[in-house]
Amino acid sequence: MSVQRLHTNQRMSQIVIHQDTVYLAGQVAADDDLDKNAETQTRSTLQAIEKLLAEAGTDQTKILSVTIYLKDINADFEAMNRVWDEWLPEGTAPARATVQALLCEPEILVEMSVIAAV
């Protein structure tokens, strides 16, 4: 069984494909959006996810599972959900967990880790 790794460095790969499953590394907003609010960061994060899923030969309708990390779940859960609900086509909701976490940079408010079918 082969494993395909894309956008790889010493520490991690942005995309790993094994059989018919795609694993994405945690995605955050583009650098230009890191000084913005959770809604803007969520949009930017979802754009990054869309791009990587397309590169792997899939899309958001085939997401199996997502873990969403929020810097402040009380402050940002509602804003993140508004954007998420707009982005995800009806009837395609994946298994999901949303947690509060210390993220790797203080300006990051939202990070998402995705597993999808090809």
C-alpha positions, 0 to 999 in steps of 0.5 A: 500500500502506497502513501503519497505525501504532498507539500512535505518538509522535515516536520510534516506533510500538508496532504497525506493520501493513503488508499482512498483517504486524504489527511490534511495537516492542521490548516490556519488562515493565510498570513494576511488574515491572521490579524483579523477576527475569527470569522475572517480567519475561518473563511481563510482557513476553509479556502486553504482546506478547499485548495488542498482537498482539490489538489488531492482529488476531493472536495468538502462534500467528502469530508469524513471528520474535522477537528476545529481548534479555537483559541477562545471557544466562548468568544469565537464559536458562533462566528466560526459556525456561521462561516462553517454553515455557509461553506458546507453544503447541506446534507454533507456534515462530517463527524466533528469536534470543536475544542479550545486550544493553545495554538502555535502563534498568539494571533491564530484564532482558528485551526482545522484538521481534516480527514476526507474520502477521495 
